[in-house]
Structure formats: structure tokens, C-alpha cells
Amino acid sequence: MKIRAIVITLIFLLPGCLSSDDDGPVFNGKDLEKMEVHKFTLEDQNQSSYSLTDDEGKVVVLAFVYTRCDDVCLLIANNLKNVKSYLTAEELSKVSFVSVTIDWRHDSPDVLKNWSENKGLDWPHLTGWGDQISETYEEYDIVPYDDETYQEIHLQPVYILDTNLKGRVVWSEYDWPVDLFLEDLRTVIDLR
């Protein structure tokens, strides 16, 4: 009888004792589980070269939008602007916001500069040509804008990368809840 009680006690206690607390954080968006990401180099709205590796050591919020989009992309850009406004100065020093156009044929650095200034968006907006931009689209599963075949309603992902530039979270809905996105961003900022 005593042995049975000990065995039953061990059955209930051991799983808790043996479980790992290192399961990682729980995210509101889709958990990418430290996914390797493409480390691109593109041109920003000031005609300067920008490499994703320039932001290694910071958490990166990476969005894909385009300037002729008057619905989904504006929601994404405004949501990012709101998220940024809720961050403390300390949090802002640990985060970089970056947007990549999906309409590289139209969105030249000058177009991106005018658009970002008109919308009050103060982070790098990137474009590129040929293989450099097409590889970025392919690696991030982006459908580039095409006048003839692009759909009116489109989903553009927003990624949160950790300080090692590993994909941690992606939000694929176009009008994601700012508070939940902010919670995910703060969770990634707090990772050690």
C-alpha cells in the first residue's frame, strides 16, 4: 500500500519537476520559433544603402507596404506609428522599424521619401532592383505588386525579429490589434 502511494505521488510530481521552464514566450501573433531570416541590403528613401545586419543587436519590426496602396498599407503604417508612440524612450533605443516596398517598379527612393514625410513615418523605407529585391520578396513570402494581377485585398506580413535577427513573431492580418502587437514587441525586447 505504501509503495503504491509513493508511486502515485511520483507520477504526479515528476512531470512538474522534469518539465523545462525554457519553453519560450507565448505570443499573440504567429510564433516563428527563432526562424532564420534573409538578411537583405536595399536602398532607403535617402538613397543610402541599408542592410538588415545594420540593426543586429536591436529588435526589428519589419513591414511590407507600398505607397500607392490606400487601404491595407495605410492601416499597417498607422498601426506601426501608433505602436512606436507607445514605446518608452528606453524601449525605442532597443527597436528599429523598417518598411520594404512591394511595388519596387514605382516606389523609388524619392517616392518613398515623399510618402513617408507626408504620412509622418520616421523610419527607413526600402526599395531595390533585380535580384536583391526579388530575393527579399521570395524569402519573406511576399507577393510583389503587379498592375495586372495584384488583388485589391492583400495581406502583408509584419515581422518582429529578435536582437540576433531571428524571426520571432509574424502578424499577417492587415488590421492587427495594436495592444497585442505591442505586447509581443515588448516580450521580444525583454528576451535575453
Backbone hydrogen bonds, N-H to C=O, Kabsch-Sander energy under -0.5 kcal/mol:
donor,donor_aa,acceptor,acceptor_aa,energy
5,A,1,M,-2.0
6,I,2,K,-2.3
7,V,3,I,-2.8
8,I,4,R,-2.5
9,T,5,A,-2.3
10,L,6,I,-2.6
11,I,7,V,-2.3
12,F,8,I,-1.6
13,L,9,T,-2.1
14,L,10,L,-2.7
17,C,13,L,-1.9
18,L,14,L,-2.8
19,S,15,P,-1.2
27,F,25,P,-0.5
30,K,170,V,-2.2
32,L,168,R,-2.7
33,E,168,R,-0.7
34,K,167,G,-0.6
35,M,167,G,-2.0
37,V,165,L,-0.6
40,F,38,H,-1.1
42,L,50,Y,-2.8
43,E,127,T,-2.9
44,D,48,S,-3.0
47,Q,44,D,-2.0
50,Y,42,L,-3.4
52,L,40,F,-2.6
54,D,51,S,-2.2
55,D,52,L,-1.8
56,E,53,T,-1.5
57,G,163,T,-2.6
58,K,55,D,-2.3
59,V,94,K,-3.0
60,V,161,L,-1.7
61,V,96,S,-2.9
62,L,60,V,-0.7
62,L,159,Y,-2.5
63,A,61,V,-0.6
63,A,98,V,-2.7
64,F,157,P,-0.8
65,V,100,V,-1.6
69,C,66,Y,-1.0
75,L,71,D,-2.0
76,I,72,V,-2.5
77,A,73,C,-2.9
78,N,74,L,-2.7
79,N,75,L,-2.6
80,L,76,I,-2.6
81,K,77,A,-2.3
82,N,78,N,-2.4
83,V,79,N,-2.9
84,K,80,L,-2.7
85,S,81,K,-1.7
86,Y,82,N,-1.2
86,Y,83,V,-0.9
87,L,83,V,-0.7
87,L,84,K,-0.8
92,L,88,T,-3.0
93,S,89,A,-1.6
94,K,91,E,-1.6
95,V,92,L,-1.1
96,S,59,V,-2.8
98,V,61,V,-2.7
99,S,124,P,-2.6
100,V,63,A,-2.5
101,T,126,L,-2.7
102,I,65,V,-1.3
106,H,103,D,-1.1
107,D,103,D,-3.1
108,S,106,H,-2.0
112,L,108,S,-2.8
113,K,109,P,-2.4
114,N,110,D,-2.5
115,W,111,V,-2.5
116,S,112,L,-2.8
117,E,113,K,-2.3
118,N,114,N,-2.5
119,K,115,W,-2.0
120,G,116,S,-0.7
120,G,117,E,-0.6
121,L,116,S,-2.9
122,D,120,G,-0.7
126,L,99,S,-3.2
127,T,43,E,-2.6
132,Q,129,W,-1.0
133,I,129,W,-0.6
134,S,130,G,-2.3
135,E,131,D,-2.8
136,T,132,Q,-1.0
137,Y,133,I,-2.4
138,E,134,S,-2.4
139,E,135,E,-2.8
140,Y,136,T,-1.8
141,D,138,E,-1.1
142,I,137,Y,-3.1
145,Y,102,I,-3.4
150,Y,146,D,-2.3
154,H,152,E,-0.6
156,Q,154,H,-0.5
158,V,171,W,-2.2
159,Y,62,L,-3.1
160,I,169,V,-2.7
161,L,60,V,-3.2
161,L,159,Y,-0.5
162,D,166,K,-2.6
165,L,162,D,-2.3
167,G,35,M,-3.6
168,R,160,I,-2.5
169,V,160,I,-1.6
170,V,30,K,-1.8
171,W,158,V,-2.5
172,S,170,V,-0.5
176,W,173,E,-0.5
181,F,177,P,-2.4
182,L,178,V,-2.9
183,E,179,D,-1.8
184,D,180,L,-2.1
185,L,181,F,-2.8
186,R,182,L,-2.7
187,T,183,E,-2.0
188,V,184,D,-2.2
189,I,185,L,-2.5
190,D,186,R,-2.1
191,L,188,V,-1.0
